[in-house]
Amino acid sequence: MRNLIFVFLILLIGLDIGVTSIGDTESKRSWPVINPVKKTFHFIDHHEMGAKLRIVGIDGTPLYQLECYLNAYDREDRDFNYSGNFECRLTSLYSKDRYSTLLTDQIHPTRDWQSRGRFLLEEITGKCAEYPDYGRVRHFRLRGMNLTLEIKNLKIKLGSAAENAPWYVDRIEKLDLDVTVIADPTVLSEIAEPTKYLPCSN
């Protein structure tokens, strides 16, 4: 009986050490320190429709790549299903991840579009345009950084029927995108932290 109690106590101590170790590992988790960057991109339909930005470490090592596309549903990509009127994707250049974009806040995403990196017309026009984190300004906190995407000077082309398109759809004619990335070592999340706001609907 004493032997069983002794074994039980040893197992409890071992379990406690294991849990503590996992917690310590998570709390001490860190990411490469990024070099802050601020850049503005200009997008024009059928002209400058895409842009790429490399986020580098303080030693100049490329760490992440941000890709953004205007009328992104036009884009054919084997690695990612772009489906927004405007859409940005963030990927790591130093690690292999199970996420198609690090801008997702879904632990188990089933679709590429499950990310606030996808901007739909109804989200960036009307009353939703000024709505926090789902309108024209979106903040993402992940991997030791704060990344902000802000759409400015938006111009919409109403209906593409004039271009003999098979459907009548509004397109973005042009916009400017301000990208700001700053280091924040307190952010430990592997993917974007969930925003405290609920999605907006016009």
TAWOGI-V250609 format. One record per backbone hydrogen bond with DSSP energy under -0.5 kcal/mol. NH is the residue of the N-H (numbers start at 0). CO is the residue of the C=O. E is the energy in kcal/mol with one decimal. If there is no record, write none. Layout:
nh:NH co:CO e:E
nh:NH co:CO e:E
This chain:
nh:4 co:0 e:-2.2
nh:5 co:1 e:-2.5
nh:6 co:2 e:-2.5
nh:7 co:3 e:-2.5
nh:8 co:4 e:-2.4
nh:9 co:5 e:-2.2
nh:10 co:6 e:-2.2
nh:11 co:7 e:-2.1
nh:12 co:8 e:-2.4
nh:13 co:9 e:-2.4
nh:14 co:10 e:-2.4
nh:15 co:11 e:-2.3
nh:16 co:12 e:-2.3
nh:17 co:13 e:-2.3
nh:18 co:14 e:-2.5
nh:19 co:15 e:-2.5
nh:20 co:16 e:-2.5
nh:21 co:17 e:-2.1
nh:22 co:18 e:-2.5
nh:23 co:19 e:-2.7
nh:24 co:20 e:-2.6
nh:25 co:21 e:-2.3
nh:26 co:22 e:-2.4
nh:27 co:23 e:-1.9
nh:28 co:25 e:-0.8
nh:34 co:55 e:-3.3
nh:35 co:33 e:-0.6
nh:36 co:180 e:-2.1
nh:38 co:178 e:-2.4
nh:40 co:176 e:-2.7
nh:42 co:40 e:-0.5
nh:42 co:174 e:-3.0
nh:43 co:47 e:-1.7
nh:44 co:172 e:-3.0
nh:46 co:43 e:-2.2
nh:48 co:46 e:-1.0
nh:50 co:67 e:-2.1
nh:52 co:65 e:-2.6
nh:54 co:52 e:-0.5
nh:54 co:63 e:-2.8
nh:55 co:53 e:-0.6
nh:56 co:60 e:-2.7
nh:57 co:32 e:-1.5
nh:59 co:56 e:-2.1
nh:62 co:54 e:-2.6
nh:63 co:54 e:-2.1
nh:64 co:90 e:-2.5
nh:65 co:52 e:-3.2
nh:66 co:64 e:-0.5
nh:66 co:88 e:-2.8
nh:67 co:50 e:-2.4
nh:68 co:86 e:-2.4
nh:69 co:48 e:-3.3
nh:70 co:84 e:-3.1
nh:71 co:68 e:-0.6
nh:72 co:83 e:-1.2
nh:73 co:70 e:-2.3
nh:74 co:71 e:-2.1
nh:76 co:74 e:-0.6
nh:81 co:79 e:-1.1
nh:84 co:118 e:-1.3
nh:85 co:118 e:-1.9
nh:86 co:68 e:-2.0
nh:87 co:116 e:-2.6
nh:88 co:66 e:-2.8
nh:90 co:64 e:-2.2
nh:92 co:62 e:-3.6
nh:93 co:62 e:-0.7
nh:96 co:94 e:-0.5
nh:101 co:89 e:-3.1
nh:103 co:100 e:-1.2
nh:106 co:104 e:-0.6
nh:108 co:105 e:-0.8
nh:113 co:110 e:-1.5
nh:114 co:112 e:-2.5
nh:115 co:102 e:-0.7
nh:117 co:114 e:-1.5
nh:118 co:85 e:-3.6
nh:118 co:116 e:-0.6
nh:119 co:117 e:-0.5
nh:122 co:119 e:-1.5
nh:123 co:119 e:-1.2
nh:124 co:120 e:-0.7
nh:127 co:124 e:-0.8
nh:128 co:125 e:-1.2
nh:129 co:126 e:-0.7
nh:130 co:127 e:-1.5
nh:132 co:136 e:-1.1
nh:133 co:130 e:-1.1
nh:134 co:130 e:-1.4
nh:134 co:136 e:-0.6
nh:135 co:128 e:-2.7
nh:137 co:148 e:-2.7
nh:139 co:146 e:-2.8
nh:141 co:139 e:-0.6
nh:141 co:144 e:-2.1
nh:142 co:188 e:-3.0
nh:143 co:186 e:-1.9
nh:144 co:141 e:-1.6
nh:145 co:181 e:-2.7
nh:146 co:139 e:-3.2
nh:147 co:179 e:-2.9
nh:148 co:137 e:-2.6
nh:149 co:177 e:-2.2
nh:150 co:135 e:-2.6
nh:151 co:175 e:-3.0
nh:154 co:173 e:-2.5
nh:156 co:170 e:-3.3
nh:157 co:155 e:-0.7
nh:158 co:156 e:-0.8
nh:162 co:159 e:-1.8
nh:163 co:160 e:-2.0
nh:164 co:159 e:-1.4
nh:168 co:166 e:-0.8
nh:170 co:156 e:-2.4
nh:172 co:154 e:-2.7
nh:172 co:170 e:-0.6
nh:173 co:154 e:-1.6
nh:174 co:42 e:-1.9
nh:175 co:151 e:-3.0
nh:176 co:40 e:-2.8
nh:177 co:149 e:-2.9
nh:178 co:38 e:-3.2
nh:178 co:176 e:-0.6
nh:179 co:147 e:-2.1
nh:179 co:177 e:-0.5
nh:180 co:36 e:-3.0
nh:181 co:145 e:-2.3
nh:183 co:143 e:-2.6
nh:186 co:183 e:-2.0
nh:187 co:185 e:-0.8
nh:191 co:101 e:-1.6
nh:191 co:103 e:-1.1
nh:192 co:140 e:-2.2
